[in-house]
Amino acid sequence: MTAAGTARPVAVVAVAPGLRDEFFAPDAWSALEAAVDVVAVDEPAGLVAALAAADPQVRARARVLVISWGTPRLDATVLDLLPSLRLVAHTGASVKPFVSSELFDRGVRVTQAGQGMARPVAEVSVAFALALLHRLPRFHNALHDGAPWERAEDAPPRHEIAGSRVGVLGASRTGRAAIAMLRALGAEVVVADPTLTAADAAALGVGLLPLDELLATSRVTMIHAPTLPETRHLVGARELGLMPDGAGLVNTARSWLTDEDALVRELTTGRIDAALDVYDDEPLPRDHPLRRLPNVLLTPHHAAATVEGRLRQGAIVVDEVARHLEGRPLGHEVTRDALHGIA
């Protein structure tokens, strides 16, 4: 843990070296160093030990803490070591694993870079929808597993995305990015979101439906809802049963939103297909039944991890730090009241 020895503000950057290179282009890192003295913590999980071992005068100048995955929860133990901390900037989206009430009690503001992840996750969601419409998981898995050609050809009817109804659960930032792409491809897009008004839906060019009707009438349903207490298992056994035969389910958001056990049972029947990037247990256990189902497309929670997306995330963080230091409004602030609504 090192920093230049001046009286300027300090930003502690608790991001592993490999991820730092992915997040911060050289010009972005230079802009950060021009604004603050950067203290690098190479192992985010060891943040407390690194801070405890640091020069107290450097810690006293630390106004900004940049965090990433693996950073411990920012409770009193951490905050006591950073008495001048005023901003926490997360390089990812959800700050829930890191932010405690103590942070807000001490007047520390919080921001995050989830907007930088919206496009890649939306692109993967749309790619998943296309794959399900064309039965690509079934074809690929059959051929990959050595099935006879005739059996590999055996799949439910395929559909083009133009004219197909695609349901979107949640008009989040990622949901809205997906909506724009789906509409550009000619899909009929419908949305279920209790926070969306009829005027909002009209502006997005989508139909607004109750959840049950959306599930029952969509060829593909993709999930982009926030993780709230009331969205736990938003799509469970009852909801899965509403989906028509041959329909597909896409989840690149959080496994919190689906009842995974119920989903496995439904998928095992072969009645519907699914494409998933998120799971109850991560890493996904090697013996998990999802790995063995022929009608499922799986990716290892990496929908957001594009080169361009990561660089956008870093640029957002650097811009938020500059805004804070210059006294300008933050662009992506997470307040105490809003925290429960962040996915």
N, C-alpha and C positions, 0 to 999 in steps of 0.2 A: 504494500500500500504506500504509494508515493505521490507527492504533489510538489509543485514549485513553492518556494518559500517567500511569497509576497503577502501583502495584506488584502489581496483581492478576495471576493467570495470564493468558496470551494464548492464544487459539485462532486459528490461521491458517486461513482458509476459502478454499481454492483452488477456487472454483466460479464460473463465469461469471455475470454479473448476471441474465440471463434465466432460467437454471436456478435461481439462488438464489431468485428469486421463485416458481418452481414448487415448489421443495422446502420452503421455510420460510414457513409462514403467519405473519402479524404476531405472534401470541402466541408461536409457537415461536421466532421470531427474538428477541423481547424476552426470553424465558427464557434464551436463549443469552447475550445481552448482559448479563443480570443476573448470570450466573455467571462470565463471563470478559470480558477486553477482546478484541474481535473485530478481527482484521486481515484485510481483504478483498483477495484477489488475483483480479483480474477476468479474467486470462488464465492458466488453469491450466498451459498449455504453457510459459509464461514464469516458472514458479515459482522456478527457481534465480536468474534475474536479479532478480526482485522481492525475494527474500530477501537477495541480496548487496547490494542498494541500501538495505535497511532499516536502521533504527537498531539497532546491535548490542545495546543494552540491551533493546529490544523483542524481538529474536530470542532473547535469553537467557531471557526469561520465557515463551517459547512452549512450552507443555506439550501442546497438542493441535493436530493438523493434520487438517482436514476436506478430503477430496479428492473429485473427480468425474472423469468421462471427460476425457481429454486431459492429465491430470497426468502428468509424467514419472515414470520408475521411481525409487523412493525408495532410492537407493544412498548411498554415503558422501559424494558431492558434496552431496546435499541434507542429509543428516543432520549433516554437519559444521557447517552453518549453523544448525542447531537443536539445540544441545547439551543442552537440557533437555526435549526431546520425550519424551513418555511414552505418547501415544495417537494412533493414526491411525484416523480414522473415515471410511469410504467411503460416499458417498451412494447408491451402487449395490450390486450383488451381488458379482460376481467381483473379488477383490482381486489375482488372479494377475498382471495386467499391471503392478501398482504395487509389490508387496511383494518385497523382496529379503531374503536371509539376514542381511544386515547389520542390518536393522531389528530382527530378533529377537535378534541378537547383542548389541545395545545395550540390550536390555530394554524395547523399545517394544512395547506391546500393539496389537492390530489388531481392529477391529470393522467390520461392514458392515450395510447396510439392506435386504438382499435379501428379507427377510420382507415388506416393504412392497410388493414387486413380485409376490408369489405369486398374489394374487387376480386382478389384471388379466391376467396371462399365462395363468392357468388359464381365465379367461373366454374369451379369444381362442382357446385350444385347443379348448374346447367348441364355440364358434361355428364354428370350422374343421370340427370333426367333423360338426356339423349340416349345414354347407354341402356337405361331401363326400357325406354320406348322401343328400342331396336333389339332387345333381348341379348345384348352383348355379353352380360355375365353368364347367362346360360350357355351360349355358344362357346365362349372362351373356356369355361370350366369343363365342359364336356370334352372338347378337343384336348385341352391340357391334361386331363385325367385319362386320356386314351380310349374314350368311348368310340364305338364304331361310328362311321360317318353318318349312317342313317339315323342313329340315335341322337347324334349331335345336332342333326337338322331339326329334330322334333322340339318345337317351342311354340308357345302361344302366339297369336297374331301380333305382328309388328305395326307400329304407327309412326308417322312423321310428326315432328313437333308442331309444324304449321297446322293450325286448326285444332290441335289437341288442347283439352282443358288441363292446365297445371295449377294446382292449388298451392298457395304460399301461406303458411301459418306464421304470421308475424311480419309486419312491415318495418323491421329494424333497418339499420343502415345496410346490413348485408342483404336483407330481404328486398330492400328497394333497388339495390344494385342488380340482384337477380331478376327482379321484375322488369327492369329496363332491357336486360339481355333477352329474356323470354319473349317480350313483346316485339323486339327487333327480329326475332326468329319466326314470328307469326303465331305464337301460342295465344290461346285464350286464357288470360290470367285472372284468377279469382283469389281473394285474400280473406282470411279470417283473423281479425285483430280487434279486440274490444276498445282499443284506444284510437282506432281509425274512424274518422267521420265520413259520411257520404261524400262531402266535398273533397276530402283528402283522397278518397278512392277515385273520384272522377278525375282529379288532377294527375293521379298516377296512371290513369287509363285502365283500371281494373274493376272487376265486380266485387262487391262486398257481400260475403255470405256468412251465415252461422257455421260454426265448426262442423257440425254433423252433416250439413248439406254439402259443404266443401269436400269432405272426405268421401261422401257417397257418390259424388259426380265427377271427380277428378281422375284422369288417367295416371297422373303422377302428383303426389303431395310432397312438398319440401318444407322442412321445419326451420324457421328462423326466429323463433320466439325467445324472449329473455328467460333466464332462470330465476323464477320467483317461487315463493312457497305454493302459490296457486297454480303454477305450471308444472309441478311435479307430476310425472306420468300423464302429461297432457294427452298423449296418444297411448292408451292402454288397450286391454283386450276388447272392450266394447267398441272403442273407436276403430280399431283395426278391423273388426267385424263389419263395419259400415263400408269399408273400401270395396269397390267392385272387383270381381274376378279379373286377374291379369293386371291390376293396378300396381303402381310402384311407390315406394316410400324412400325419400332422401333425407338424411340427417347429417349435416355438417356443423350443427350448432353445439348441442350438449346432450349427452345420453340421459341426463336428468329429465328431459322432455318426453322420453318414451319409457314404457315398461318393457325392459329388454327381455325378460322371461316370456312375457306375452308375445313379443315380437318373434322370438325364436319359435314358439309354438305355432304361430300363424305361418311363418315362413316354411316350417317343416312340412306343412300340408302342400306346399307348392302353389297355393292359390294366388299369392302376391309375390312381388320381388322387392328387393331393397338394395340401396347403396348407402354405405355408412362410413363415416370418418371418425366417429366418437363412440365410446363404449363405457360401460359401468366400471370395468377394471382395465386400466392401462398401465403397462402394455397388456394387450389382449392375450389371455392365456393360450398356450399352444394347443391345448385340448378343448378350447371353447367350441361349442356346437356351431357357431356362426362360420367358423373356418371350414366346415365340412359341407355347407349347404350350396347346391349348384346354382341357386337363383339369387345369390348375394354377391355384390361387389364391395370389397373392403379396402380401405386405405388407412394408414397408421397415424391418424390425427395430424395430418400435414397439409390440409387444404390451404392454409394461409401462407405456407412457407415458400413463396416465390422470391426470386432475387429482387424483383421490382417492389414487391410488397414490403419486404424487410427494409429496404432502403427508404420507402415512404414512412415506415414506422419511426426509423431513426430521425428522419427529417422533421417529423411532427414533434418528437421529443425536444430536439434542438430548438425548434421554433417556440415551443411552450416555455422552455427555460429562458429564452430571450425575452418573451413577453412578460414573464414574471419579474425578471431583473429590471425591465424598463417600466414596470408599473402598468402595463397594458392588460386588457382582459384576456384570460386564457381562452383558447379555442375549443378545448376538449376537457373541461373541468368536470370532476365527479364530486358532487356535494354530498354531505351526510344524508340529506333527504333523498337524493337521487340514487344512492349506492345500491339500494335493494333492487333497482330496475336495470342494473347493468349486467348483461349476459357474460 
